[in-house]
Amino acid sequence: MKDEKLLAAARATLEKYLRSKGMRQTPERLALLEKIFSSGDHFFTDVLYESMELEGYHVSRSTVYATLQLFLEAGLVKRHQFGNQPAQYERLVPGAVGNHIHLVCSVCGRVKEVRDPMLTETLCRRTYAGFRPSGCALYVYGTCGRCDRAAKRKQRSDSRKNQKF
């Protein structure tokens, strides 16, 4: 789905949700929606706030937090808690099934999404006593390639230093 179509679908979802709750569609909400749906990356609330400020769009930090909560309730974003990091959010494509696996680097905190349809389908089809899943999220913790290479470089460097003495 192209970005413009994705944004249009997100706007329609937001408009419908706001109408159902008797809420207004404010310029701040639309600006935040556009910012979130212009990137497919996971994001922190403070980074979203700062990027809005850098682009010259002044919105209060409390408005950003409240709007994210609204988007969460409307099904436009999903909140994740990876390890002991602050919460991260990701946009949700309206009407799409978003089952994917999050690879979380325990060193730098970077998150990479990968799709494994066979695994996620197996998890979502599985039934448990008195419980029927409607979706799934899987977090795999480890070390990303960048941090792994940095650790190996440091280890080689330390090894050379120790050989000199």
C-alpha positions as CSV (number, residue, x, y, z in Angstrom):
1,M,0.0,0.0,0.0
2,K,1.5,3.4,-1.0
3,D,2.1,6.0,1.6
4,E,-0.7,8.3,0.4
5,K,-3.2,5.5,0.4
6,L,-2.0,4.4,3.8
7,L,-2.3,7.9,5.1
8,A,-5.8,8.3,3.6
9,A,-6.9,5.0,5.2
10,A,-5.5,6.1,8.6
11,R,-7.2,9.5,8.3
12,A,-10.5,7.8,7.5
13,T,-10.1,5.4,10.5
14,L,-9.3,8.4,12.8
15,E,-12.2,10.4,11.5
16,K,-14.6,7.5,12.0
17,Y,-13.3,6.9,15.5
18,L,-13.4,10.6,16.5
19,R,-17.0,10.9,15.2
20,S,-18.0,7.8,17.2
21,K,-16.6,9.4,20.4
22,G,-18.0,12.9,19.6
23,M,-14.4,14.3,19.4
24,R,-13.0,16.9,17.1
25,Q,-10.4,16.3,14.4
26,T,-7.8,18.9,15.4
27,P,-4.9,20.1,13.3
28,E,-2.5,18.7,15.9
29,R,-4.0,15.2,15.7
30,L,-3.7,15.3,11.9
31,A,-0.2,16.5,11.9
32,L,0.9,13.8,14.4
33,L,-0.9,11.2,12.3
34,E,0.9,12.4,9.1
35,K,4.2,12.3,10.9
36,I,3.7,8.8,12.3
37,F,2.4,7.4,8.9
38,S,5.3,9.0,7.0
39,S,7.7,6.5,8.6
40,G,7.4,2.8,9.1
41,D,9.9,2.7,12.0
42,H,9.2,2.1,15.7
43,F,9.4,5.4,17.6
44,F,9.6,6.8,21.1
45,T,7.1,9.4,22.3
46,D,9.9,11.9,23.0
47,V,11.5,11.4,19.6
48,L,8.1,12.1,17.9
49,Y,7.7,15.3,20.0
50,E,11.3,16.4,19.1
51,S,10.8,15.7,15.4
52,M,7.6,17.8,15.3
53,E,9.5,20.6,17.0
54,L,12.4,20.4,14.6
55,E,10.0,20.7,11.7
56,G,8.6,23.8,13.2
57,Y,5.3,22.3,14.3
58,H,4.9,23.3,18.0
59,V,2.7,20.9,19.9
60,S,2.9,20.3,23.6
61,R,4.4,17.1,25.0
62,S,1.2,16.4,26.8
63,T,-0.7,16.7,23.5
64,V,1.7,14.1,21.9
65,Y,1.1,11.7,24.8
66,A,-2.7,12.2,24.8
67,T,-2.9,11.8,21.0
68,L,-0.8,8.6,21.1
69,Q,-3.3,7.2,23.6
70,L,-6.1,8.2,21.3
71,F,-4.4,6.6,18.3
72,L,-3.9,3.5,20.4
73,E,-7.6,3.3,21.2
74,A,-8.5,3.9,17.6
75,G,-6.2,1.0,16.4
76,L,-3.8,3.3,14.5
77,V,-0.7,2.5,16.6
78,K,0.5,-0.3,18.8
79,R,2.5,0.1,22.0
80,H,5.5,-2.1,22.7
81,Q,7.6,-2.5,25.8
82,F,11.0,-4.0,24.8
83,G,13.0,-5.0,27.9
84,N,13.6,-2.1,30.3
85,Q,13.4,0.6,27.6
86,P,10.7,3.3,27.4
87,A,7.6,2.3,25.5
88,Q,7.9,2.3,21.7
89,Y,5.1,2.6,19.2
90,E,4.6,1.5,15.7
91,R,1.9,2.5,13.2
92,L,-0.7,-0.1,12.3
93,V,-2.0,-0.4,8.7
94,P,-5.8,0.0,8.9
95,G,-7.5,-3.3,8.0
96,A,-4.3,-5.3,7.7
97,V,-3.1,-8.2,9.8
98,G,0.1,-7.0,11.4
99,N,1.6,-10.2,12.8
100,H,5.3,-10.1,12.7
101,I,8.3,-10.8,14.9
102,H,10.4,-8.1,16.6
103,L,14.1,-8.8,16.9
104,V,15.3,-6.6,19.8
105,C,19.0,-5.9,20.4
106,S,19.7,-6.1,24.1
107,V,22.8,-3.9,23.6
108,C,21.5,-0.8,21.6
109,G,17.8,-1.4,21.8
110,R,17.3,-1.3,18.0
111,V,14.2,-3.2,16.8
112,K,13.9,-5.0,13.5
113,E,10.7,-6.4,12.2
114,V,10.7,-9.7,10.3
115,R,7.9,-11.7,8.9
116,D,7.7,-15.5,9.3
117,P,4.2,-16.3,8.1
118,M,4.4,-20.0,9.0
119,L,5.4,-19.2,12.6
120,T,2.9,-16.4,13.2
121,E,0.1,-18.4,11.6
122,T,0.9,-21.4,13.8
123,L,0.9,-19.1,16.9
124,C,-2.3,-17.4,16.0
125,R,-4.2,-20.6,15.0
126,R,-3.2,-22.4,18.2
127,T,-6.1,-22.7,20.7
128,Y,-5.7,-22.7,24.5
129,A,-8.2,-23.9,27.1
130,G,-10.9,-21.2,27.2
131,F,-9.0,-18.8,25.0
132,R,-9.1,-17.9,21.3
133,P,-6.2,-15.8,20.1
134,S,-6.9,-12.8,17.8
135,G,-3.3,-11.9,17.1
136,C,0.1,-12.4,18.3
137,A,3.4,-10.6,19.1
138,L,6.7,-12.2,19.4
139,Y,9.8,-10.6,20.7
140,V,13.2,-12.2,20.2
141,Y,16.0,-10.7,22.2
142,G,19.7,-10.9,21.2
143,T,22.5,-8.9,19.7
144,C,22.1,-7.1,16.4
145,G,24.8,-7.4,13.7
146,R,26.1,-3.9,14.3
147,C,26.6,-4.4,18.1
148,D,28.1,-7.9,17.5
149,R,30.7,-6.5,15.1
150,A,31.5,-3.7,17.5
151,A,32.0,-6.1,20.3
152,K,34.3,-8.3,18.1
153,R,36.4,-5.2,17.1
154,K,36.7,-4.2,20.7
155,Q,37.7,-7.7,21.7
156,R,40.4,-7.8,19.0
157,S,41.6,-4.4,20.0
158,D,41.8,-5.4,23.7
159,S,43.6,-8.6,22.7
160,R,46.2,-6.6,20.8
161,K,46.7,-4.2,23.7
162,N,47.2,-7.1,26.1
163,Q,49.8,-8.7,23.8
164,K,52.0,-5.6,23.9
165,F,52.5,-5.9,27.6
